[in-house]
C-alpha cells in the first residue's frame, strides 16, 4: 500500500477501504459544502494539484499533522458556521488516519452578502 492511501476502518465511513489524500480533500470539501453560509475559497481542482505538485493554493490542504480548509463566509455570525463546519469535517475524517489530526478552518474572505442581513 502506498503512503498516499489511508485505511478507512469505520463501517459506513466515507469511501472504499482506503482513501488517497486527494480523496480526503474531496470528502472534506463536500463536508464543508454541506454547511449553508460557507464556501470553499477556491474550487478544489485536481488539475491544480498536478500542476503544482502539492496543495498550495487549494481550498483544502492535507498533511500528516494538519487538515486546513480555507473558506469564504457568505453570512454572519461566524462562530455557529465554523462549529457546524468543524463538526462536518470531523465526521468526514472519522475512520481515516486524519481522524485525530487538528483541523484548522481559515475564513480568508467575507462575502459582501455576509453583511446584507445586518
HUKARA-V831394 format. One record per residue. RES is the residue in one letter. SS is DSSP state (a for helix, b for strand, c for the rest). Layout:
res->RES ss->SS
res->RES ss->SS
This chain:
res->X ss->c
res->X ss->c
res->X ss->c
res->X ss->c
res->X ss->b
res->X ss->b
res->X ss->b
res->X ss->c
res->X ss->c
res->X ss->c
res->X ss->c
res->X ss->c
res->X ss->c
res->X ss->c
res->X ss->c
res->X ss->c
res->X ss->c
res->X ss->b
res->X ss->b
res->X ss->b
res->X ss->a
res->X ss->a
res->X ss->a
res->X ss->a
res->X ss->a
res->X ss->a
res->X ss->a
res->X ss->a
res->X ss->a
res->X ss->a
res->X ss->a
res->X ss->a
res->X ss->a
res->X ss->c
res->X ss->c
res->X ss->c
res->X ss->c
res->X ss->b
res->X ss->b
res->X ss->b
res->X ss->c
res->X ss->c
res->X ss->c
res->X ss->c
res->X ss->c
res->X ss->a
res->X ss->a
res->X ss->a
res->X ss->a
res->X ss->a
res->X ss->a
res->X ss->a
res->X ss->c
res->X ss->c
res->X ss->c
res->X ss->c
res->X ss->c
res->X ss->c
res->X ss->c
res->X ss->b
res->X ss->b
res->X ss->b
res->X ss->c
res->X ss->c
res->X ss->c
res->X ss->c
res->X ss->b
res->X ss->b
res->X ss->b
res->X ss->b
res->X ss->b
res->X ss->b
res->X ss->b
res->X ss->c
res->X ss->c
res->X ss->c
res->X ss->c
res->X ss->a
res->X ss->a
res->X ss->a
res->X ss->a
res->X ss->a
res->X ss->a
res->X ss->a
res->X ss->a
res->X ss->a
res->X ss->a
res->X ss->a
res->X ss->a
res->X ss->a
res->X ss->a
res->X ss->a
res->X ss->a
res->X ss->c
res->X ss->c
res->X ss->c
res->X ss->c
res->X ss->c
res->X ss->c
res->X ss->c
res->X ss->c
res->X ss->c
res->X ss->b
res->X ss->b
res->X ss->b
res->X ss->b
res->X ss->b
res->X ss->b
res->X ss->b
res->X ss->b
res->X ss->c
res->X ss->a
res->X ss->a
res->X ss->a
res->X ss->a
res->X ss->c
res->X ss->c
res->X ss->c
